[in-house]
Structure formats: structure tokens, C-alpha cells
Amino acid sequence: MKSGEKLVLEGERFNVYQMELNGSDGKKYHREVIRHPGAVVLLPLVDHDTVVLIRNHRPTVGETLLELPAGTREPGEVPEKTAARELIEETGYRAGNLREICEFYSAPGICDELMTLYVATDLTAGQHAREAVEDIENQLVDRDGVRKLIAEGAIRDAKTLIGLHVFLYSDYSKE
């Protein structure tokens, strides 16, 4: 919470506050803002040309979306630990190497959620540990398949589009 904000809703994963803004017209305005602990998104690579995506049913939009694995940070948890944990939970894969690529805000007009993108390599398949409310399936997709899915509009999740842009157009192997 920032100074001058009023708690509107306390949730399990985030809180909603009302903030007061001074307008250029001299009036005071109120806006609601989601205060979020931060999250990670993973670009898990089975090999240089194959990424692990997940088909994730999202009740909030009533659709199953094709996404990169991701998850919310626990209180006090460093992003790299969240990345390792979420990769196992959602896909069953364990990463021999996690490399931070960038940070970005998911929806800065309404939320302060800062996401950290990691490339996960040296993967070992294993058993997932999905939450009881998660309806997820792994899907391996090669570069051509990713290009086709994006061109067809089959990927509509922003964090996934950012991560796949890195996959297709960046040299993420350099340190």
C-alpha cells in the first residue's frame, strides 16, 4: 500500500486499493489499483527450437488459453525460486538452468504486477504438482508452430506473446 491509499478488497493473491489523484483541472479523482506481489513467466526450452507451452483453462475469461507457464511470487520469495517452483508445478519439468531475460509490467493501467521472464533450459521431465483448481495440459511447439499460432491469433495472452517474441527474435543465449 502506498501513502494515501485506502484498502478496498483484501484477496488471497493480491489486494485492491483506491488511490486519489490530482487532476490538471484542480479536481481530485479516485482510481482503483491492484497491488500484486509480482510474478514470473517461463520460456521452457526442450531444445533450441522447441518450447513447452501449456493449455490453461482460465475461468476469468471462460476460455482455455495457450500460454507459457507462469505464477505469482509468494511473500518474500525471490523471482528465481518462484520460476523453478512454477515450472515444476505447472509442467513437471525441472530446469538445470534458469536465466533472467527481462522484467515488465503486466497491465500498468490497473495493476503494479511486475513480471520477470526466465529462459529455462537443460530440462528434465517429471511429475507436475498442479493446484487443485488448475486445468492444464503441456504442449510442445517448434518455432514454425509458434509463428503459425501467433499468425492465426491462437495466442492471446500478453505475457506469452512477450516470451515468444524473445524465443523467435532475440538471442537469449548471450549473457
TIVOMI-515122 format. One record per atom (N, C-alpha, C): atom name; residue in one letter; residue number from 1; chain; x, y, z. Coordinates in steps of 0.001 Angstrom, whole numbers, plus 524288, in hexadecimal, padded with zeros to 5 digits. Layout:
% residues N
CA  a  NUM  A  X  Y  Z;
...
***
This chain:
% residues 175
N  m  1  A  8034C  7FB60  80000;
CA  m  1  A  80000  80000  80000;
C  m  1  A  80372  804D6  80000;
N  k  2  A  801E8  8089E  7FD05;
CA  k  2  A  804B6  80D8F  7FCCE;
C  k  2  A  801C0  8119B  7FFFD;
N  s  3  A  80483  81598  80189;
CA  s  3  A  80242  819BE  804BC;
C  s  3  A  7FD5F  81C02  80232;
N  g  4  A  7F954  81CA3  80547;
CA  g  4  A  7F484  81EF5  80363;
C  g  4  A  7F0CE  81B28  800C3;
N  e  5  A  7F21F  81630  80087;
CA  e  5  A  7EEAA  81258  7FE21;
C  e  5  A  7EB3D  80FCB  80244;
N  k  6  A  7E689  80E4D  800A0;
CA  k  6  A  7E2D3  80BC5  80422;
C  k  6  A  7E1DE  80636  80230;
N  l  7  A  7E249  80267  805B8;
CA  l  7  A  7E146  7FCF2  80459;
C  l  7  A  7DB80  7FC44  80304;
N  v  8  A  7DA6D  7FA0C  7FE63;
CA  v  8  A  7D516  7F917  7FC99;
C  v  8  A  7D3CA  7F34C  7FCF9;
N  l  9  A  7D7AB  7EFF9  7FBA5;
CA  l  9  A  7D6D5  7EA57  7FBAB;
C  l  9  A  7DBEE  7E7A5  7FD02;
N  e  10  A  7DBC2  7E433  800D1;
CA  e  10  A  7E050  7E10E  80223;
C  e  10  A  7DF71  7DB9A  7FFF1;
N  g  11  A  7E2D3  7DA01  7FC60;
CA  g  11  A  7E23C  7D4F8  7F9D4;
C  g  11  A  7E67D  7D12C  7FB61;
N  e  12  A  7E605  7CC67  7F968;
CA  e  12  A  7E9D5  7C852  7FA8E;
C  e  12  A  7EF0C  7C95B  7F7D7;
N  r  13  A  7EED5  7CB43  7F2FD;
CA  r  13  A  7F3A1  7CC1B  7EFF3;
C  r  13  A  7F50F  7D1D0  7EF29;
N  f  14  A  7F160  7D544  7EFC4;
CA  f  14  A  7F265  7DADE  7EF1E;
C  f  14  A  7EE42  7DDF9  7F202;
N  n  15  A  7EF3A  7E303  7F2A3;
CA  n  15  A  7EB84  7E691  7F526;
C  n  15  A  7EA14  7EAE5  7F155;
N  v  16  A  7E57A  7ED2A  7F22B;
CA  v  16  A  7E3BC  7F18C  7EEFF;
C  v  16  A  7E357  7F650  7F290;
N  y  17  A  7E59E  7FA92  7F0C3;
CA  y  17  A  7E599  7FF7B  7F3B1;
C  y  17  A  7E325  803BC  7F067;
N  q  18  A  7E134  807B9  7F30C;
CA  q  18  A  7DF62  80C62  7F056;
C  q  18  A  7E36D  810A4  7F12F;
N  m  19  A  7E51F  81302  7ECED;
CA  m  19  A  7E8F1  8173B  7ED50;
C  m  19  A  7E65C  81C53  7EBBE;
N  e  20  A  7E87E  82097  7EDB9;
CA  e  20  A  7E67F  825BE  7EC5F;
C  e  20  A  7EA83  82878  7E8EB;
N  l  21  A  7E8AB  82A7B  7E487;
CA  l  21  A  7EC0D  82D25  7E0CA;
C  l  21  A  7EA5B  832D1  7E03D;
N  n  22  A  7EE1F  83647  7DFAB;
CA  n  22  A  7ECFB  83BCA  7DEB6;
C  n  22  A  7ECD1  83CAB  7D8D7;
N  g  23  A  7E86C  83E92  7D6F5;
CA  g  23  A  7E7D3  83F9C  7D165;
C  g  23  A  7EA11  844E0  7CFE5;
N  s  24  A  7EB47  84575  7CAF0;
CA  s  24  A  7ED56  84A6E  7C900;
C  s  24  A  7E945  84EC7  7C95B;
N  d  25  A  7E452  84D49  7CA2B;
CA  d  25  A  7E014  85116  7CABE;
C  d  25  A  7DF44  852B0  7D06D;
N  g  26  A  7E2C6  850CB  7D3EE;
CA  g  26  A  7E266  85222  7D975;
C  g  26  A  7DEBF  84EA4  7DC98;
N  k  27  A  7DC13  84B0E  7DA07;
CA  k  27  A  7D87C  84783  7DCBE;
C  k  27  A  7DB62  842A7  7DE9C;
N  k  28  A  7D916  83FFA  7E26D;
CA  k  28  A  7DB1C  83B05  7E466;
C  k  28  A  7D816  83697  7E1BA;
N  y  29  A  7DAF1  83289  7E042;
CA  y  29  A  7D8A0  82DFF  7DDB6;
C  y  29  A  7DA2E  8291B  7E0AE;
N  h  30  A  7D6B8  82531  7E091;
CA  h  30  A  7D7D9  82035  7E31D;
C  h  30  A  7D84F  81BF2  7DEFD;
N  r  31  A  7DC46  818A6  7DFAA;
CA  r  31  A  7DD19  81428  7DC38;
C  r  31  A  7DE67  80F6F  7DF90;
N  e  32  A  7DC94  80AE1  7DDD8;
CA  e  32  A  7DDE6  80611  7E08F;
C  e  32  A  7E2D6  803C7  7DE09;
N  v  33  A  7E622  80182  7E15E;
CA  v  33  A  7EB02  7FF35  7DF86;
C  v  33  A  7EBD1  7F9F8  7E23C;
N  i  34  A  7ED8B  7F626  7DF3E;
CA  i  34  A  7EED8  7F107  7E16F;
C  i  34  A  7F48D  7F12A  7E30E;
N  r  35  A  7F59A  7EFEA  7E7FC;
CA  r  35  A  7FAEE  7EF80  7EA0A;
C  r  35  A  7FC37  7E9AE  7EA3F;
N  h  36  A  80022  7E82D  7E73A;
CA  h  36  A  80160  7E2AD  7E643;
C  h  36  A  806F9  7E189  7E7F1;
N  p  37  A  80815  7DCEF  7EA1D;
CA  p  37  A  80D66  7DBC3  7EBF2;
C  p  37  A  81159  7DAB8  7E79A;
N  g  38  A  80F98  7DA78  7E2BF;
CA  g  38  A  81316  7D95B  7DE65;
C  g  38  A  81288  7D3BE  7DC9E;
N  a  39  A  8147F  7D2AF  7D7FB;
CA  a  39  A  813DF  7CD80  7D5AF;
C  a  39  A  81864  7CC63  7D1FC;
N  v  40  A  81898  7C78F  7D03E;
CA  v  40  A  81C82  7C5EE  7CC71;
C  v  40  A  819C3  7C373  7C7D2;
N  v  41  A  81C6C  7C380  7C361;
CA  v  41  A  81AB5  7C0A5  7BEC3;
C  v  41  A  81F82  7BDC2  7BCBE;
N  l  42  A  81EA4  7B8FC  7BAF8;
CA  l  42  A  822F9  7B5A1  7B94D;
C  l  42  A  822B1  7B469  7B388;
N  l  43  A  82743  7B477  7B11A;
CA  l  43  A  827EC  7B2BE  7ABC3;
C  l  43  A  82B00  7ADA7  7AC11;
N  p  44  A  8283C  7A92C  7ACDA;
CA  p  44  A  82AF0  7A42C  7AD81;
C  p  44  A  82C45  7A1C3  7A835;
N  l  45  A  83146  7A0D1  7A75B;
CA  l  45  A  8330F  79ECF  7A259;
C  l  45  A  834E1  7992C  7A2E4;
N  v  46  A  83230  795A1  7A039;
CA  v  46  A  833B9  79026  7A00C;
C  v  46  A  838CD  78FB2  79CF8;
N  d  47  A  83928  792C6  798CA;
CA  d  47  A  83DF0  79361  795B7;
C  d  47  A  83DB9  798D5  79356;
N  h  48  A  84183  79A33  79033;
CA  h  48  A  841E1  79F7D  78E12;
C  h  48  A  83D05  7A111  78AF8;
N  d  49  A  83A4E  79D4B  788B1;
CA  d  49  A  835DB  79E79  7854E;
C  d  49  A  8308B  79CCD  78766;
N  t  50  A  83044  79AEA  78C3C;
CA  t  50  A  82B4E  798EB  78E4D;
C  t  50  A  82A31  79B2B  793AE;
N  v  51  A  825A0  79D78  79437;
CA  v  51  A  823FD  79FE5  7991E;
C  v  51  A  81F73  79CC8  79B7C;
N  v  52  A  81F34  79CBE  7A0AE;
CA  v  52  A  81ADB  79A54  7A377;
C  v  52  A  816C2  79E83  7A478;
N  l  53  A  81238  79DED  7A20D;
CA  l  53  A  80DBD  7A143  7A324;
C  l  53  A  809DC  79E1A  7A65B;
N  i  54  A  80629  7A0C8  7A8B1;
CA  i  54  A  80207  79E1A  7AB8F;
C  i  54  A  7FCBB  79FEE  7A990;
N  r  55  A  7F92A  79C3A  7A93E;
CA  r  55  A  7F3A5  79D8B  7A851;
C  r  55  A  7F155  79E2A  7ADC0;
N  n  56  A  7EFC8  7A2F2  7AEF9;
CA  n  56  A  7EE3D  7A458  7B447;
C  n  56  A  7E8AF  7A67A  7B436;
N  h  57  A  7E519  7A3B1  7B6BC;
CA  h  57  A  7DFB6  7A5A0  7B6FD;
C  h  57  A  7DF86  7AA3E  7BABA;
N  r  58  A  7DD91  7AEA6  7B8D3;
CA  r  58  A  7DD38  7B377  7BBDD;
C  r  58  A  7D787  7B4D4  7BCE1;
N  p  59  A  7D594  7B380  7C189;
CA  p  59  A  7D01C  7B4B3  7C2C7;
C  p  59  A  7CECA  7BA84  7C261;
N  t  60  A  7D2A2  7BDF5  7C361;
CA  t  60  A  7D192  7C393  7C32F;
C  t  60  A  7CFD6  7C56B  7BDCA;
N  v  61  A  7D1B9  7C2E2  7B9A6;
CA  v  61  A  7D023  7C458  7B458;
C  v  61  A  7CCDA  7C018  7B1C6;
N  g  62  A  7CC07  7BBBE  7B486;
CA  g  62  A  7C8D0  7B787  7B27F;
C  g  62  A  7CB22  7B4CE  7ADC7;
N  e  63  A  7D05B  7B4A3  7AD79;
CA  e  63  A  7D2F7  7B238  7A904;
C  e  63  A  7D7A9  7AF18  7AAD0;
N  t  64  A  7D959  7AB84  7A77B;
CA  t  64  A  7DE53  7A8DC  7A836;
C  t  64  A  7E238  7ABA1  7A4B1;
N  l  65  A  7E64E  7ADCE  7A71D;
CA  l  65  A  7EA37  7B0D4  7A444;
C  l  65  A  7EF40  7ADB9  7A3B3;
N  l  66  A  7F1F4  7AEA9  79F7A;
CA  l  66  A  7F71D  7AC72  79EAB;
C  l  66  A  7FAFC  7B06A  7A0DB;
N  e  67  A  7FE00  7AECB  7A4CF;
CA  e  67  A  80143  7B269  7A7BB;
C  e  67  A  806A1  7B01A  7A8D6;
N  l  68  A  80A1E  7B388  7AA8C;
CA  l  68  A  80EEC  7B1DB  7AD0A;
C  l  68  A  80DAD  7B10C  7B2CC;
N  p  69  A  8104F  7AD6E  7B570;
CA  p  69  A  80F6B  7ACC1  7BB07;
C  p  69  A  810DC  7B1C3  7BDF7;
N  a  70  A  80E0A  7B2CD  7C228;
CA  a  70  A  80EEC  7B795  7C52F;
C  a  70  A  80CA0  7B6DC  7CA99;
N  g  71  A  80DF1  7BA75  7CE18;
CA  g  71  A  80BA0  7BA24  7D345;
C  g  71  A  80D07  7BEB4  7D6BE;
N  t  72  A  809F2  7BF49  7DAC4;
CA  t  72  A  80A82  7C38A  7DE8A;
C  t  72  A  80EA5  7C24B  7E29D;
N  r  73  A  811AD  7C63E  7E401;
CA  r  73  A  815A1  7C5AA  7E817;
C  r  73  A  812FD  7C547  7ED6B;
N  e  74  A  81517  7C1DD  7F0AD;
CA  e  74  A  81360  7C184  7F61F;
C  e  74  A  815DD  7C60F  7F912;
N  p  75  A  813AA  7C7AE  7FD86;
CA  p  75  A  815FC  7CC00  80081;
C  p  75  A  81BBB  7CAEF  801CA;
N  g  76  A  81F1F  7CE98  80064;
CA  g  76  A  824AB  7CE2C  8017D;
C  g  76  A  827B3  7CA92  7FDDF;
N  e  77  A  82514  7C817  7FA2F;
CA  e  77  A  8279D  7C463  7F6B0;
C  e  77  A  82A68  7C74A  7F23E;
N  v  78  A  82F3B  7C5E5  7F12E;
CA  v  78  A  8321A  7C851  7ECDD;
C  v  78  A  8300A  7C610  7E7B9;
N  p  79  A  83016  7C939  7E39D;
CA  p  79  A  82DD7  7C770  7DEA5;
C  p  79  A  83023  7C251  7DC96;
N  e  80  A  83532  7C16C  7DD1A;
CA  e  80  A  83782  7BC9B  7DB0C;
C  e  80  A  83555  7B7C9  7DDCB;
N  k  81  A  83454  7B832  7E2D2;
CA  k  81  A  83200  7B3CE  7E5AF;
C  k  81  A  82C65  7B2E1  7E3CB;
N  t  82  A  82988  7B729  7E2EC;
CA  t  82  A  8243B  7B6AB  7E0D6;
C  t  82  A  8245B  7B3FD  7DB88;
N  a  83  A  82818  7B589  7D840;
CA  a  83  A  82882  7B34C  7D2FD;
C  a  83  A  8296B  7AD69  7D33B;
N  a  84  A  82D11  7ABBB  7D67B;
CA  a  84  A  82E32  7A61F  7D6F9;
C  a  84  A  82964  7A333  7D8F7;
N  r  85  A  826CC  7A561  7DCDC;
CA  r  85  A  8222C  7A2EB  7DF34;
C  r  85  A  81DAD  7A295  7DB48;
N  e  86  A  81C8F  7A6D9  7D8A2;
CA  e  86  A  81821  7A6FA  7D502;
C  e  86  A  818FA  7A36E  7D04D;
N  l  87  A  81DCC  7A308  7CE6D;
CA  l  87  A  81EE1  79F8A  7CA0D;
C  l  87  A  81D79  799F2  7CB78;
N  i  88  A  81F1C  7983D  7D011;
CA  i  88  A  81DDF  792EF  7D1DE;
C  i  88  A  817FB  79259  7D2AE;
N  e  89  A  8159F  79616  7D57B;
CA  e  89  A  81005  795BB  7D6B3;
C  e  89  A  80CBA  79540  7D1C3;
N  e  90  A  80DBF  7989E  7CDEB;
CA  e  90  A  80A48  798DB  7C965;
C  e  90  A  80B99  794F7  7C510;
N  t  91  A  810A7  793A4  7C46E;
CA  t  91  A  81226  79051  7C003;
C  t  91  A  81487  78B18  7C194;
N  g  92  A  816A9  78ABB  7C646;
CA  g  92  A  81983  7860F  7C7E0;
C  g  92  A  81F42  78647  7C673;
N  y  93  A  820C1  789FB  7C329;
CA  y  93  A  82644  78A79  7C1AD;
C  y  93  A  82967  78D2D  7C5F7;
N  r  94  A  82E47  78B77  7C680;
CA  r  94  A  8320D  78E05  7C9F2;
C  r  94  A  83645  79052  7C677;
N  a  95  A  837FE  79516  7C7CE;
CA  a  95  A  83BE7  797C3  7C49F;
C  a  95  A  84150  79728  7C702;
N  g  96  A  8450F  7959A  7C3C6;
CA  g  96  A  84A7F  7958F  7C579;
C  g  96  A  84CBB  79B05  7C575;
N  n  97  A  84A42  79E7D  7C253;
CA  n  97  A  84C20  7A3D7  7C1E6;
C  n  97  A  84781  7A78C  7C140;
N  l  98  A  84766  7AB98  7C479;
CA  l  98  A  84384  7AFCB  7C408;
C  l  98  A  84676  7B4DA  7C32C;
N  r  99  A  844F0  7B7C2  7BF2D;
CA  r  99  A  84795  7BCB4  7BE07;
C  r  99  A  8438E  7C10C  7BD7F;
N  e  100  A  84436  7C524  7C0A5;
CA  e  100  A  840AD  7C9A0  7C05F;
C  e  100  A  841A9  7CCA2  7BB57;
N  i  101  A  83D5A  7CDEF  7B8AA;
CA  i  101  A  83DB8  7D0C7  7B3B4;
C  i  101  A  83C0E  7D679  7B454;
N  c  102  A  83789  7D75E  7B6B4;
CA  c  102  A  83599  7DCB9  7B74C;
C  c  102  A  83132  7DCE4  7BB4F;
N  e  103  A  82FBA  7E199  7BCB4;
CA  e  103  A  82B34  7E28B  7C011;
C  e  103  A  82778  7E619  7BD14;
N  f  104  A  82266  7E568  7BE1E;
CA  f  104  A  81E80  7E8CB  7BBA9;
C  f  104  A  819A0  7E8EF  7BF11;
N  y  105  A  816A8  7ED30  7BE99;
CA  y  105  A  811A9  7EDA1  7C156;
C  y  105  A  80D6F  7EB11  7BE01;
N  s  106  A  80A29  7E7F2  7C08C;
CA  s  106  A  80621  7E511  7BDA7;
C  s  106  A  801B3  7E891  7BBC8;
N  a  107  A  7FFFF  7EC38  7BEEF;
CA  a  107  A  7FBA2  7EFB2  7BD8E;
C  a  107  A  7FC09  7F4A5  7C0DC;
N  p  108  A  7FFD6  7F822  7BFAD;
CA  p  108  A  800FB  7FC8D  7C315;
C  p  108  A  7FCA3  80093  7C3A3;
N  g  109  A  7F8A2  80047  7C07F;
CA  g  109  A  7F436  803D2  7C112;
C  g  109  A  7F0CD  80284  7C5C3;
N  i  110  A  7F0FD  7FD92  7C789;
CA  i  110  A  7EDA0  7FBF8  7CBE7;
C  i  110  A  7F082  7F8FD  7D02B;
N  c  111  A  7F572  7F798  7CF32;
CA  c  111  A  7F811  7F3E5  7D2A9;
C  c  111  A  7FDED  7F4F9  7D2DE;
N  d  112  A  8005B  7F3E7  7D764;
CA  d  112  A  8060C  7F491  7D7CE;
C  d  112  A  808F8  7EF62  7D761;
N  e  113  A  8066F  7EB4F  7D54B;
CA  e  113  A  808FA  7E639  7D4B5;
C  e  113  A  80DB8  7E6B2  7D125;
N  l  114  A  81259  7E587  7D356;
CA  l  114  A  81731  7E575  7D05D;
C  l  114  A  81882  7DFC3  7CF3D;
N  m  115  A  818ED  7DE71  7CA3F;
CA  m  115  A  81A25  7D916  7C8AB;
C  m  115  A  81FDC  7D8B8  7C717;
N  t  116  A  82252  7D463  7C87A;
CA  t  116  A  827B1  7D34D  7C6F5;
C  t  116  A  827A5  7CE9A  7C34E;
N  l  117  A  829ED  7CF52  7BEA7;
CA  l  117  A  82A28  7CB26  7BAC2;
C  l  117  A  82F4B  7C833  7BB53;
N  y  118  A  82EE4  7C2FD  7BBAA;
CA  y  118  A  8336F  7BF84  7BBF3;
C  y  118  A  8335E  7BBBD  7B768;
N  v  119  A  837FB  7BAB9  7B53D;
CA  v  119  A  838A5  7B667  7B192;
C  v  119  A  83A64  7B1C0  7B4D8;
N  a  120  A  837B2  7AD65  7B441;
CA  a  120  A  838F6  7A897  7B71C;
C  a  120  A  83B1B  7A49E  7B337;
N  t  121  A  83FE1  7A2BC  7B43E;
CA  t  121  A  8425E  79EF0  7B0C9;
C  t  121  A  84455  79A4D  7B3F8;
N  d  122  A  84699  7967A  7B139;
CA  d  122  A  84861  7919B  7B3B1;
C  d  122  A  843DF  78F30  7B6C0;
N  l  123  A  83F7E  78E80  7B40B;
CA  l  123  A  83AB9  78C99  7B693;
C  l  123  A  83ACB  786B3  7B75D;
N  t  124  A  8389D  78521  7BBCB;
CA  t  124  A  837C4  77FA1  7BD06;
C  t  124  A  831F8  77EF0  7BE0C;
N  a  125  A  82F81  77B5C  7BB39;
CA  a  125  A  829EB  77A66  7BBE9;
C  a  125  A  828F1  777A6  7C114;
N  g  126  A  82486  778D9  7C374;
CA  g  126  A  822FF  77669  7C85D;
C  g  126  A  81D2F  77728  7C946;
N  q  127  A  81B91  77641  7CE0A;
CA  q  127  A  8160F  776B1  7CF81;
C  q  127  A  814B8  77C56  7D0F1;
N  h  128  A  81071  77E44  7CED2;
CA  h  128  A  80EA7  78385  7D033;
C  h  128  A  80C54  78381  7D5B3;
N  a  129  A  80B7A  78821  7D7D9;
CA  a  129  A  8091A  788BF  7DD0B;
C  a  129  A  80508  78D14  7DCC3;
N  r  130  A  8016E  78C82  7D915;
CA  r  130  A  7FD85  79097  7D82A;
C  r  130  A  7F9D7  7913A  7DCBF;
N  e  131  A  7F800  79622  7DD65;
CA  e  131  A  7F41C  79740  7E169;
C  e  131  A  7EEFB  7949B  7DFE1;
N  a  132  A  7EBBA  7938B  7E3B4;
CA  a  132  A  7E6CB  790C7  7E2C2;
C  a  132  A  7E33D  793AA  7DEF1;
N  v  133  A  7E3B4  798CD  7DEA1;
CA  v  133  A  7E04E  79BD9  7DB27;
C  v  133  A  7E2BD  79CD1  7D5CE;
N  e  134  A  7E76C  79AAF  7D4DB;
CA  e  134  A  7E9F2  79B74  7CFCE;
C  e  134  A  7E883  7970A  7CC0E;
N  d  135  A  7E6E3  79892  7C761;
CA  d  135  A  7E593  794E7  7C332;
C  d  135  A  7E96B  79603  7BEC2;
N  i  136  A  7EDDF  79344  7BED2;
CA  i  136  A  7F24B  79471  7BB66;
C  i  136  A  7F41F  78F8C  7B890;
N  e  137  A  7F5B1  79040  7B39A;
CA  e  137  A  7F826  78C1C  7B076;
C  e  137  A  7FD00  78E59  7ADDD;
N  n  138  A  80145  78B6E  7ADE2;
CA  n  138  A  80600  78D19  7AB24;
C  n  138  A  80551  78C6E  7A543;
N  q  139  A  807E0  78FE0  7A257;
CA  q  139  A  807FD  78F60  79CA5;
C  q  139  A  80D53  7913C  79ABE;
N  l  140  A  8103A  78DC8  79824;
CA  l  140  A  81540  78F31  795E2;
C  l  140  A  8145B  79177  79074;
N  v  141  A  816DE  79604  78F72;
CA  v  141  A  8161D  798AA  78A70;
C  v  141  A  81B6C  79A73  78866;
N  d  142  A  81C62  79977  78357;
CA  d  142  A  82149  79B45  78104;
C  d  142  A  820A3  7A0DE  77F00;
N  r  143  A  824F8  7A325  77D2F;
CA  r  143  A  824EE  7A8A4  77B69;
C  r  143  A  820E4  7A9A6  77725;
N  d  144  A  820A5  7A63A  77348;
CA  d  144  A  81CD2  7A701  76F1F;
C  d  144  A  81742  7A6C0  77142;
N  g  145  A  81664  7A32A  774E1;
CA  g  145  A  81142  7A2C2  77754;
C  g  145  A  80FDC  7A7A0  77A6B;
N  v  146  A  813AF  7A9DC  77D21;
CA  v  146  A  812C7  7AEB4  78015;
C  v  146  A  81150  7B320  77C5C;
N  r  147  A  81443  7B3A6  77822;
CA  r  147  A  81310  7B7C1  77446;
C  r  147  A  80D7F  7B724  77228;
N  k  148  A  80C16  7B252  770FE;
CA  k  148  A  806DE  7B143  76EDF;
C  k  148  A  8029C  7B288  772E2;
N  l  149  A  80365  7B0D7  777B9;
CA  l  149  A  7FF89  7B1EE  77BD2;
C  l  149  A  7FEC2  7B7C8  77CA2;
N  i  150  A  80313  7BAB6  77C9B;
CA  i  150  A  802A8  7C062  77D40;
C  i  150  A  7FFDA  7C2C6  77892;
N  a  151  A  80154  7C137  773D4;
CA  a  151  A  7FEDE  7C350  76F13;
C  a  151  A  7F909  7C22F  76EE3;
N  e  152  A  7F776  7BDB0  770EF;
CA  e  152  A  7F1E9  7BC32  770FB;
C  e  152  A  7EEDD  7BEC5  77562;
N  g  153  A  7F196  7C180  778E0;
CA  g  153  A  7EEF8  7C3EB  77D5E;
C  g  153  A  7EDA6  7C002  781A1;
N  a  154  A  7F039  7BB7B  78199;
CA  a  154  A  7EF16  7B762  7856D;
C  a  154  A  7F195  7B873  78ABD;
N  i  155  A  7F531  7BC27  78AF4;
CA  i  155  A  7F79C  7BD99  78FF4;
C  i  155  A  7F5F2  7C329  79127;
N  r  156  A  7F30F  7C3C8  79579;
CA  r  156  A  7F0C6  7C8D9  796C3;
C  r  156  A  7F263  7CACA  79C26;
N  d  157  A  7F601  7C812  79E9C;
CA  d  157  A  7F7D5  7C97F  7A3D2;
C  d  157  A  7FCB3  7CCEB  7A347;
N  a  158  A  7FCA3  7D192  7A5B5;
CA  a  158  A  800D6  7D568  7A4F8;
C  a  158  A  8062D  7D371  7A6BE;
N  k  159  A  8067D  7D10D  7AB54;
CA  k  159  A  80B96  7CF3E  7AD48;
C  k  159  A  80DD4  7CB09  7A9A8;
N  t  160  A  80A6E  7C7EB  7A767;
CA  t  160  A  80C1B  7C3D5  7A3C8;
C  t  160  A  80E12  7C636  79EB5;
N  l  161  A  80B57  7CA18  79CC1;
CA  l  161  A  80D20  7CCB6  797FF;
C  l  161  A  81275  7CF42  798D6;
N  i  162  A  81355  7D190  79D62;
CA  i  162  A  8186D  7D3E6  79E99;
C  i  162  A  81CA0  7CFA8  79EB0;
N  g  163  A  81BA1  7CB6E  7A183;
CA  g  163  A  81F74  7C73A  7A1E1;
C  g  163  A  82096  7C4B3  79CA8;
N  l  164  A  81C91  7C3F5  7997B;
CA  l  164  A  81D56  7C186  7945C;
C  l  164  A  82016  7C53D  79093;
N  h  165  A  81F5C  7CA40  7914A;
CA  h  165  A  8225B  7CE0E  78E35;
C  h  165  A  8282F  7CD5E  78F57;
N  v  166  A  8298E  7CCB6  79449;
CA  v  166  A  82F01  7CBA5  795C0;
C  v  166  A  830D4  7C695  79325;
N  f  167  A  82DA0  7C286  79360;
CA  f  167  A  82EE2  7BD71  79102;
C  f  167  A  83007  7BDFC  78B2C;
N  l  168  A  82CCC  7C0F1  78874;
CA  l  168  A  82D44  7C156  782C7;
C  l  168  A  8314D  7C54C  780E6;
N  y  169  A  831FB  7C999  783C2;
CA  y  169  A  834EB  7CDF5  78192;
C  y  169  A  8398E  7CFE6  784C2;
N  s  170  A  83ABB  7CD93  78932;
CA  s  170  A  83F1A  7CF60  78C6B;
C  s  170  A  84336  7CB2D  78CF9;
N  d  171  A  847EF  7CCDE  78DE5;
CA  d  171  A  84C1C  7C925  78F0B;
C  d  171  A  84C9D  7C8C4  794F9;
N  y  172  A  84911  7C5D4  79758;
CA  y  172  A  848D5  7C559  79D09;
C  y  172  A  84D30  7C1DF  79F25;
N  s  173  A  85040  7BF87  79BAC;
CA  s  173  A  85477  7BC13  79D82;
C  s  173  A  8593E  7BF2B  79F59;
N  k  174  A  8597C  7C426  79DEA;
CA  k  174  A  85DE9  7C761  79F90;
C  k  174  A  85D17  7C959  7A511;
N  e  175  A  86154  7C9DD  7A7F5;
CA  e  175  A  860EF  7CBF7  7AD4D;
C  e  175  A  86256  7D1A6  7AD51;
***
